[in-house]
């Protein structure tokens, strides 16, 4: 197993967790000097696009890192659980709100990559 993709996945994972658990928007703080403003990559449509993109990136990094490992099933369970738990933590973090559109964005980002990975492995 290549250590660079594994390190990259763990780095992305840590950054995502920090961004999720910070009471406000770190991106808003860095870009607008205001942690109450959340930058929007694209418009939301039923789900949060920012959350969708974040979990697509994390899931791809995880799949690349653990593709040839016997830990891939653990990774898949971890990604699904993380996508749910991080949003649930917003119920107790100050200046953050639990939103179903965020939860569905997280979950859909993970599920889309997992399904793509399973289809690729079945037919390629």
One Martini backbone bead per residue (centre of mass of N, CA, C, O) as a GRO file, in nm:
protein
  124
    1UNK     BB    1   0.097   0.036   0.023
    2UNK     BB    2   0.068   0.366  -0.028
    3UNK     BB    3   0.153   0.638   0.179
    4UNK     BB    4   0.057   0.893   0.036
    5UNK     BB    5  -0.252   0.844   0.013
    6UNK     BB    6  -0.294   0.795   0.315
    7UNK     BB    7  -0.194   1.068   0.412
    8UNK     BB    8  -0.391   1.234   0.242
    9UNK     BB    9  -0.649   1.126   0.367
   10UNK     BB   10  -0.586   1.205   0.663
   11UNK     BB   11  -0.559   1.506   0.606
   12UNK     BB   12  -0.839   1.559   0.490
   13UNK     BB   13  -0.991   1.451   0.731
   14UNK     BB   14  -0.885   1.652   0.942
   15UNK     BB   15  -0.974   1.910   0.801
   16UNK     BB   16  -1.276   1.845   0.793
   17UNK     BB   17  -1.318   1.819   1.098
   18UNK     BB   18  -1.232   2.104   1.171
   19UNK     BB   19  -1.443   2.251   0.995
   20UNK     BB   20  -1.695   2.114   1.134
   21UNK     BB   21  -1.616   2.190   1.453
   22UNK     BB   22  -1.621   2.474   1.401
   23UNK     BB   23  -1.767   2.776   1.532
   24UNK     BB   24  -1.808   2.815   1.211
   25UNK     BB   25  -1.628   2.973   0.939
   26UNK     BB   26  -1.318   2.931   0.816
   27UNK     BB   27  -1.350   3.029   0.528
   28UNK     BB   28  -1.482   3.298   0.601
   29UNK     BB   29  -1.244   3.400   0.766
   30UNK     BB   30  -1.026   3.388   0.535
   31UNK     BB   31  -1.188   3.542   0.304
   32UNK     BB   32  -1.387   3.765   0.488
   33UNK     BB   33  -1.331   3.800   0.798
   34UNK     BB   34  -1.598   3.598   0.853
   35UNK     BB   35  -1.744   3.332   1.038
   36UNK     BB   36  -2.060   3.385   0.939
   37UNK     BB   37  -1.954   3.325   0.648
   38UNK     BB   38  -2.043   3.111   0.374
   39UNK     BB   39  -1.905   2.982   0.121
   40UNK     BB   40  -2.018   2.928  -0.223
   41UNK     BB   41  -1.969   2.731  -0.486
   42UNK     BB   42  -2.268   2.639  -0.528
   43UNK     BB   43  -2.574   2.588  -0.566
   44UNK     BB   44  -2.839   2.467  -0.413
   45UNK     BB   45  -3.005   2.127  -0.453
   46UNK     BB   46  -3.158   1.987  -0.183
   47UNK     BB   47  -2.852   2.002  -0.138
   48UNK     BB   48  -2.537   2.047  -0.023
   49UNK     BB   49  -2.273   2.126  -0.215
   50UNK     BB   50  -2.035   2.152  -0.022
   51UNK     BB   51  -2.075   1.872   0.114
   52UNK     BB   52  -2.064   1.702  -0.137
   53UNK     BB   53  -1.774   1.779  -0.226
   54UNK     BB   54  -1.623   1.702   0.034
   55UNK     BB   55  -1.712   1.391   0.025
   56UNK     BB   56  -1.595   1.325  -0.246
   57UNK     BB   57  -1.301   1.385  -0.184
   58UNK     BB   58  -1.272   1.198   0.061
   59UNK     BB   59  -1.362   0.934  -0.083
   60UNK     BB   60  -1.150   0.928  -0.303
   61UNK     BB   61  -0.906   0.929  -0.117
   62UNK     BB   62  -0.982   0.663   0.027
   63UNK     BB   63  -0.996   0.475  -0.218
   64UNK     BB   64  -0.709   0.522  -0.316
   65UNK     BB   65  -0.564   0.438  -0.047
   66UNK     BB   66  -0.757   0.146  -0.006
   67UNK     BB   67  -0.801  -0.031  -0.266
   68UNK     BB   68  -0.558  -0.265  -0.196
   69UNK     BB   69  -0.713  -0.327   0.069
   70UNK     BB   70  -0.861  -0.491   0.354
   71UNK     BB   71  -0.997  -0.190   0.454
   72UNK     BB   72  -1.236  -0.095   0.270
   73UNK     BB   73  -1.489  -0.165   0.446
   74UNK     BB   74  -1.411   0.020   0.678
   75UNK     BB   75  -1.405   0.279   0.518
   76UNK     BB   76  -1.700   0.283   0.430
   77UNK     BB   77  -1.818   0.291   0.715
   78UNK     BB   78  -1.673   0.546   0.803
   79UNK     BB   79  -1.788   0.745   0.591
   80UNK     BB   80  -2.082   0.712   0.666
   81UNK     BB   81  -2.058   0.784   0.965
   82UNK     BB   82  -1.923   1.063   0.929
   83UNK     BB   83  -2.150   1.197   0.758
   84UNK     BB   84  -2.344   1.189   1.006
   85UNK     BB   85  -2.193   1.286   1.267
   86UNK     BB   86  -2.099   1.569   1.185
   87UNK     BB   87  -2.387   1.683   1.160
   88UNK     BB   88  -2.486   1.613   1.449
   89UNK     BB   89  -2.281   1.805   1.596
   90UNK     BB   90  -2.442   2.072   1.517
   91UNK     BB   91  -2.637   2.056   1.771
   92UNK     BB   92  -2.374   2.145   1.983
   93UNK     BB   93  -2.251   2.367   1.813
   94UNK     BB   94  -2.171   2.671   1.803
   95UNK     BB   95  -2.294   2.836   1.519
   96UNK     BB   96  -2.446   2.570   1.448
   97UNK     BB   97  -2.648   2.367   1.215
   98UNK     BB   98  -2.878   2.143   1.160
   99UNK     BB   99  -2.908   1.989   0.826
  100UNK     BB  100  -3.049   1.793   0.593
  101UNK     BB  101  -2.896   1.895   0.340
  102UNK     BB  102  -2.618   1.831   0.458
  103UNK     BB  103  -2.654   1.533   0.517
  104UNK     BB  104  -2.723   1.453   0.222
  105UNK     BB  105  -2.460   1.558   0.100
  106UNK     BB  106  -2.272   1.376   0.248
  107UNK     BB  107  -2.400   1.100   0.179
  108UNK     BB  108  -2.405   1.126  -0.133
  109UNK     BB  109  -2.100   1.156  -0.174
  110UNK     BB  110  -2.032   0.874  -0.065
  111UNK     BB  111  -2.227   0.689  -0.227
  112UNK     BB  112  -2.133   0.761  -0.512
  113UNK     BB  113  -1.842   0.651  -0.479
  114UNK     BB  114  -1.909   0.364  -0.389
  115UNK     BB  115  -2.071   0.281  -0.636
  116UNK     BB  116  -1.848   0.335  -0.841
  117UNK     BB  117  -1.646   0.136  -0.718
  118UNK     BB  118  -1.822  -0.121  -0.741
  119UNK     BB  119  -1.865  -0.111  -1.046
  120UNK     BB  120  -1.572  -0.112  -1.132
  121UNK     BB  121  -1.502  -0.390  -0.990
  122UNK     BB  122  -1.716  -0.561  -1.150
  123UNK     BB  123  -1.640  -0.455  -1.474
  124UNK     BB  124  -1.297  -0.420  -1.461
   0.00000   0.00000   0.00000
